[in-house]
Amino acid sequence: MNSILVVEDDIIINGGICLFLEKQGYQVASALSMAEAEDLLEKGYTNDLSNGLNNKHIVNKFDLVLLDINLPDGSGLDLCTKIRETSGIFIIFLTSNDTEENMIEGFNYGCDDYISKPFSLEILGQRIKAVLRRGSVQQENNQCFSYKGLSVDFKKMSVTENGIPVKLSSTEFKLLSCLIENKGQVLTRTTLLEKIWDCDANFVDENTLSVYIRRLRQKLEPDHGNPIYIITVFGIGYTFGE
């Protein structure tokens, strides 16, 4: 059973999401602030109903965090940064900051998806399923891949560029893995959307792939303007390497 932490300061919205997710079969915990979220992420969660929300299971870790950006004691962007320092846990931002610039900023901070308020709970459920599905198909082999200065350990989900560790989100790693697995082939944008974000691209914002490609290049390419790893094939899609 997957476990989800809902970080949302509006108690009505938080409670509604938690109730919906529990009915979908998830273990759910809730936090109304950044401090509560950090405590739950560090310690797991217990049978504490003092805030009126249903934290009724004990877990060692969460599989996914639904994270509001505007919290009463800090920014969800900062919490995302802290999580990314030690974990590749899936993160979906839930926020009323709905401009393209806001979304790009969220992806740059390392989120796996970005949902603007107001949103349908059914669509939220589908987006969660799509994100969790990516984790279930991560490579299980022990092989390592090296190309020029880039090294990838698929088992450990670790990446280095010229010996320097590179922190990738789960989705960024999945996208990189997909390109590497198909080295020598050109993958269309549609193919990548289907492979990475579910067979139904209706649940993915139109420019999500472009944002992730840009973010990967920022993290991996020695020269962002002249990529050597992720190559654009204009009018078609992308390929890995020469």
Secondary structure, 3 states (H helix, E strand, C coil): CCEEEEECCCHHHHHHHHHHHHHCCCEEEEECCHHHHHHHHHHCCCCECCCCCCECCCCCCCCEEEEECEECCEEHHHHHHHHHCCCCCEEEEEECCCCHHHHHHHHHCCCCEEEECCCCHHHHHHHHHHHHHHHHCCCCCCCEEEECCEEEECCCCEEEECCEEECCCHHHHHHHHHHHHCCCCCEEHHHHHHHHHCCCHHHCCCCHHHHHHHHHHHHHCCCCCCCCCEEEECCCEEEECC
